[in-house]
Amino acid sequence: MAEARQRLQAARALMDQQLLSSAVSDAYYAILYATRAALSERERNAKTHRGTWSLFHDEFVAGGGFDAGLAREARATQEVREGVDYAAARVSPEETERIVDVAERFVSAIASLIDA
């Protein structure tokens, strides 16, 4: 969770500096690291991003223990992150703010879930 929180802090700072692509990337990684922290609490892990999301869904969402809508929103940030990281896609300030907000809500929800 420490890495998730650090990435989230970086995302907010990058957004404030109008470094939007970097903010999106860090926000996504904050989400991913929080997801991995939750899985590690159950001694589960995956090698890929896709595998991480699949395990998270199976372990936490499918049984109703985690907000499915928030999990969907969080997972959807991956596509935007891939666009900015690999295709030099541009992202608006509004979209960046939305993604950082999703990351903040997701990291907070995971922290509550695992009491971290």
N, C-alpha and C positions, 0 to 999 in steps of 0.2 A: 504493500500500500504506500510505502514511502516514495517509491518511484512514481506511482500514479499521482500522488499529491504534488510532487515536484514538477511533473509534466503539466499538470493543470495550472500551477502557478506560472510556469513559463508561457503557457498558451495565453493566459490573461495578459501578461506583460507584453508579449509579442503583438497581441491584438491592439493594445493601447498604443503601440509604436507603429501601427498600420502595416505590420509584417504579417499579412493575412494568411498567406500560404503556410508559413511556418507555424502560425497559431493553430490552423486547422490540423496540421500534422501532429503537433504536440497534444492537442485536445484528443485526437483519436488514440494516441498512444497512452494517454492517461486512462481512457476507457479500457483499452486492451489490458494494461497492467492491473487495473482494478479487477477486471474479469479473471485474470490469471491468479490474483491473490485469493479471490473467492474460491476458485477451483482448488487451489493448493490447500485450503482449509479442509477439503474433503479428500486430500491426497490424490487429486486428479490433475492431469496436465495433458497438453497437446502440443505437437510440434509446429503446427501451422495456425494462422489466424482463423481460417475456416474451421479447423478442428476445435479451436478454443471456443468459438461461438457455438458450435454444435454441442460440445460438452456442457457449456454454460446453460444452454436451453434445456438440455436433458436433466441437468442437476438442479436447476433453480427456477426455471420458467414453467416447464411442462407441469409440474406439480402445484403451481399456483403460489409458490413462495416468493416470487419476484414479479414486479410489474411488467407484464408482457409488452405493453406499449412503450415503456421506457427502454426495455431491452431491444425492441425493434428500432427505435430512434437511434440508440447507441450503435447498433450494428450497421445501420445505414450510413453512418459517418465514414465507414471504411471506403466506400466508393468515392466520396468527395476527396478523402485523403489520398487515395491512389491517383486521382486526377491531378491534384496539385503536385504530388511527389514525382509522378512518372510521366505525365503528359503536359506539364507546365500549364495546367488549366488555371484560369483566373477565378477567384471567388470574391463575392461582394462583401462589404463590411457587415451587411445584415445577415448573410449566410454564415459568416465567420462567428458573429455574435450568437446565432442560434446553435451552432455546433459547440461552442465553448459552454453555452448554457446547458446543453445536453450532457456534456462531460461533467460539469459541476454537479448536476442532479444525479447522474449515474454514479460517480465516485462517492458522493454522499450516501446514496442508497446502499452501495456495496459496503461502505464502512459501517453503516448501521446493521446490515445483514450479518457481518462477521465480527461485529463489536471491535473494530480496529480504529 
